[in-house]
Amino acid sequence: MSSPRKFYAFAFMLCCLSCTIIEDTDILTSDQLDDLKLTAIDIVQETSARNSSSTIRIIKDSAMNLSTSNGTITRYVEMEMDGFAAGKLKFRSGVTGTITLYQSYLSDGRPHTFGIVKNNVIVELHRYRYGTNNRLNVINFFLGEDNLVYHDSMVYNSDGNISSMIREAPGDPAMNVTITMEYGGGNPVTVSRVRAGSLELQQSNGNCPNNSQQQNCIAYFRSIAGQGGNNGNMTVVIKNDHGISLLNEVSIEDFRMDNGNTGQESDAYFFHPLMINKQDLALGEDLMSIYMVDWWDPRSYTTGSAIQHERVRFKYNYGL
Amino acid sequence: MNVFDLNTIMDYKRTAITIGLLLCFISATAQFRLPSFDIAVKAGFLSMSDDRHTSNGNHYNFTYESITWQAEANLHLGQRLAIGWFYNKKLYGNYHGDSDNDGTAASDRDASHLMYGINLRLSGGRAPKFRPYVQVKYYWLETVVQYPGYRVAADMNGVAAGVGVMLRVSNKLYINLIEGELSMITKNEKVLFADSNLFAQLRAGLTYNFSKRK
């Protein structure tokens, strides 16, 4: 073959290779990105005993137009899951088996109500109520449809952060408490301390990568009495994995270690809607930290040999 | 016809036009001189920064890093000038996310790219051993990042300029000792690399010369 023909052959071969790697379903524009919808949430529990996974499947995501005293509900999302296979994560109501979860939204995307239903009966209910400035004012938590457990009223500081939360517990006035928050730890500021009566949760990011707080990792400890009257620091680490403006994964890690000592008891976590909808709320990350007082269920502290850390991962799946 | 079909057709159309122009140019020049060309195979490193401000006010610095391979075919238009076509793809690609506070990894995603285009090379001379060269390119670049359940892509083009040096091993074989290149993005679909204008590559490889001249 002559040289020009060889060159034509090589050039033609390279040109033929220059086809596209972009597929029709790839996201190229912001509009297409906005069209992505949550399709499922995989919940993976990694414990020292075993790993297990459950899936929250979105079975309905529909528009609606329902006027309420708290605004117009324009979106209704219905989800289904088969309960949790392992005991690291559990429901406050103790419900097991196949359940339905639903979430309604106001016209600007703010959550209105989150419910958990078993056999057509509401077992847990969270109601979000907003003020005239669209700021979250109240979160009500019900066990069952009518049994109001907590009525939480938000108080904001001049920076627009939640400085305290006044908790009323109609069924158990002994649980009435004002939960206070402090902020700090970088830019943007995060909740550095939560106090609820004698309970104190303190940010301590030694268990985050590079031993520092950042937007994708935040860690807290609480002191808890253990065997022999020793106090230990129980730690939880919350990590976020962000994609292109979408949240891809939230993991809650149980670091079973304190200053080189290892706590043998593993914590449990109560499922809280913030674990799957915090990105829909203006101060969702702060609320996730504040509501540790509810969803973090630490066990008694004992020292012992090294034990595997445990975690619960919420993996968000999106599709067109 | 949706926008995807239109984009695909436009991709084929522009590739076909480029191939046609290149072949016409090669055919015309071939009438006046002895044809001479080289082919090259190179490996290198590509790094593209992608600063991102998310809708919730956070700022992340993402970086696409890739170990690349590249094939080239260049037609010699004289002793110093050559024009050709190149094709560049990933051997390994990673879209890595940092937060803006301390640079700790937020995420790592599988990612890939495809880059191809026209290359114009000007050699520094016919020195017996080391031959420096400069080159300019017009390129098309596609990048794809894999997320759970979906992929985000960017379709870009632009111009690049670089310098390199070849070591002459024999009459036909050269080693591209080092080749540095800076690329400017002139058009982007604005999801990935929306605020990025420049990226860099480093390469090394082998060039085989099919020249009839000695």
HADDOCK unambig.tbl for C-alpha pairs under 7 A between the chains (distance, minus, plus):
assign (segid A and resid 3 and name CA) (segid B and resid 35 and name CA) 6.58 0.50 0.50
assign (segid A and resid 3 and name CA) (segid B and resid 36 and name CA) 6.85 0.50 0.50
assign (segid A and resid 3 and name CA) (segid B and resid 210 and name CA) 6.94 0.50 0.50
assign (segid A and resid 4 and name CA) (segid B and resid 35 and name CA) 5.90 0.50 0.50
assign (segid A and resid 7 and name CA) (segid B and resid 37 and name CA) 6.60 0.50 0.50
assign (segid A and resid 10 and name CA) (segid B and resid 73 and name CA) 6.23 0.50 0.50
assign (segid A and resid 11 and name CA) (segid B and resid 73 and name CA) 5.81 0.50 0.50
assign (segid A and resid 11 and name CA) (segid B and resid 85 and name CA) 6.42 0.50 0.50
assign (segid A and resid 14 and name CA) (segid B and resid 86 and name CA) 6.85 0.50 0.50
assign (segid A and resid 14 and name CA) (segid B and resid 87 and name CA) 6.23 0.50 0.50
assign (segid A and resid 15 and name CA) (segid B and resid 19 and name CA) 6.82 0.50 0.50
assign (segid A and resid 18 and name CA) (segid B and resid 87 and name CA) 6.73 0.50 0.50
assign (segid A and resid 18 and name CA) (segid B and resid 116 and name CA) 6.28 0.50 0.50
assign (segid A and resid 21 and name CA) (segid B and resid 114 and name CA) 6.81 0.50 0.50
assign (segid A and resid 22 and name CA) (segid B and resid 144 and name CA) 6.96 0.50 0.50
assign (segid A and resid 22 and name CA) (segid B and resid 153 and name CA) 6.71 0.50 0.50
assign (segid A and resid 24 and name CA) (segid B and resid 4 and name CA) 5.37 0.50 0.50
assign (segid A and resid 26 and name CA) (segid B and resid 150 and name CA) 6.96 0.50 0.50
assign (segid A and resid 26 and name CA) (segid B and resid 151 and name CA) 5.15 0.50 0.50
assign (segid A and resid 26 and name CA) (segid B and resid 152 and name CA) 5.59 0.50 0.50
assign (segid A and resid 26 and name CA) (segid B and resid 153 and name CA) 6.03 0.50 0.50
assign (segid A and resid 27 and name CA) (segid B and resid 151 and name CA) 6.08 0.50 0.50
assign (segid A and resid 27 and name CA) (segid B and resid 152 and name CA) 4.51 0.50 0.50
assign (segid A and resid 27 and name CA) (segid B and resid 153 and name CA) 5.70 0.50 0.50
assign (segid A and resid 28 and name CA) (segid B and resid 152 and name CA) 6.23 0.50 0.50
assign (segid A and resid 28 and name CA) (segid B and resid 153 and name CA) 5.23 0.50 0.50
assign (segid A and resid 28 and name CA) (segid B and resid 154 and name CA) 5.89 0.50 0.50
assign (segid A and resid 28 and name CA) (segid B and resid 189 and name CA) 6.32 0.50 0.50
assign (segid A and resid 28 and name CA) (segid B and resid 191 and name CA) 6.08 0.50 0.50
assign (segid A and resid 29 and name CA) (segid B and resid 189 and name CA) 6.29 0.50 0.50
assign (segid A and resid 29 and name CA) (segid B and resid 190 and name CA) 6.39 0.50 0.50
assign (segid A and resid 29 and name CA) (segid B and resid 191 and name CA) 5.48 0.50 0.50
assign (segid A and resid 30 and name CA) (segid B and resid 191 and name CA) 5.96 0.50 0.50
assign (segid A and resid 209 and name CA) (segid B and resid 104 and name CA) 6.44 0.50 0.50
assign (segid A and resid 210 and name CA) (segid B and resid 104 and name CA) 6.77 0.50 0.50
assign (segid A and resid 214 and name CA) (segid B and resid 99 and name CA) 6.96 0.50 0.50
assign (segid A and resid 214 and name CA) (segid B and resid 101 and name CA) 5.97 0.50 0.50
assign (segid A and resid 215 and name CA) (segid B and resid 99 and name CA) 6.52 0.50 0.50
assign (segid A and resid 216 and name CA) (segid B and resid 106 and name CA) 6.11 0.50 0.50
assign (segid A and resid 241 and name CA) (segid B and resid 106 and name CA) 5.87 0.50 0.50
assign (segid A and resid 241 and name CA) (segid B and resid 107 and name CA) 6.03 0.50 0.50
assign (segid A and resid 245 and name CA) (segid B and resid 54 and name CA) 4.99 0.50 0.50
assign (segid A and resid 245 and name CA) (segid B and resid 55 and name CA) 5.97 0.50 0.50
assign (segid A and resid 317 and name CA) (segid B and resid 148 and name CA) 5.62 0.50 0.50
assign (segid A and resid 317 and name CA) (segid B and resid 149 and name CA) 5.54 0.50 0.50
assign (segid A and resid 318 and name CA) (segid B and resid 148 and name CA) 6.92 0.50 0.50
assign (segid A and resid 318 and name CA) (segid B and resid 149 and name CA) 5.37 0.50 0.50
assign (segid A and resid 318 and name CA) (segid B and resid 150 and name CA) 6.60 0.50 0.50
assign (segid A and resid 319 and name CA) (segid B and resid 149 and name CA) 5.84 0.50 0.50
assign (segid A and resid 319 and name CA) (segid B and resid 150 and name CA) 6.15 0.50 0.50
